[in-house]
Amino acid sequence: MKPENKRMQEYLVNNGIYATPKYLQAGSLKGCWRLYNKKDRWSEGLVRALNGLGFTNYNGKPLDQLSGNGGMFQVFVRGHSEFLINKAA
């Protein structure tokens, strides 16, 4: 796992969110994080938690019930670019 994704995953776990992150460096969603957990459903609790941590949807608006992928926990978000900075291990 790339260092920025590992840092994001640790941040999410520390805040009670279990997801696999991937930062998208190219394509139409460049600059977004893809967060997913195929075992979890998208819920109001996840919406509140992610909004509370300062994430927005890919358009910069707050997340809502329709942000998930067909009810599954897969969402594209923006925020927390501080995890992209290369840090020495």
N, C-alpha and C positions, 0 to 999 in steps of 0.2 A: 504494500500500500504506500502511495506517495506520502511524503512527510506532511503536506498540507491537509490531506484527507485524514491522516492519523490524528493530527491536532484537532481537527473538527470533530472527529468521532469521540475523542476524549472529552471535549467540551460538551458535546451532547449528552454523553453518559453521565458526566458530572451534574447535569441538569435534568436527569431522569428520562432522557429520550434515547431509545435504542434504535439506531439507524446506521446504515452504511452510506457514507457520503462520497461524492465524487465531484471534484471541481471541473467544470467544463471550460476548456481553454480555446475551443474553436466551435464554429457552427452557429446556428441561429440563436442558441441559448448561451452563447459565450458570456462568461462572467457570472454564471449561475452555479449553484450547488445542486446536485441531484441527491436527495435524501430518500432512502427507501428501507423498508423492512417488510419482506414478503409475508411474514407471519402476522403482521398487524394490519388492522383496518384504520382508515383515516377517520378521525373522531374530533369532536368538539374540544376534547382535552388537548389533543395535539395542536389544534388550531390556536388555542389560548397559549399553550406553552411556547410554540414557535414565534407567535406574535410578541409574546412577552420577552423573548430573547432578542427581539429587534429584527427578525427576519421579515422580508416582504416577498410578494410573488415576483415573477419575472418582469412585471410591469411597474414594480415599485409600490404596489398597493398592498394593504393588509391581506393576509391569508383568510380564507373562509371555507365553509363546508364543501364548496365545489372545487377547491384547489387540488384535492387528491385525485388520483388516477382511478376513476370508476369505483371509488370507495376503498381502494387499497392505499396503503401508506407508501406513496411515491409522489414526490412533489419537487418542483424546481423553485428554488428560492435565491434571493440575493441577500447579502449581508455578511458581516464578519470577514472582511478582506484581510484583517490582521493575521489570519492563519496562512496566508499566501507567502508571507515573508520567510525567506530561507533562513533558518536558524541552525547554528552549529549544534551538533548532538553532544 
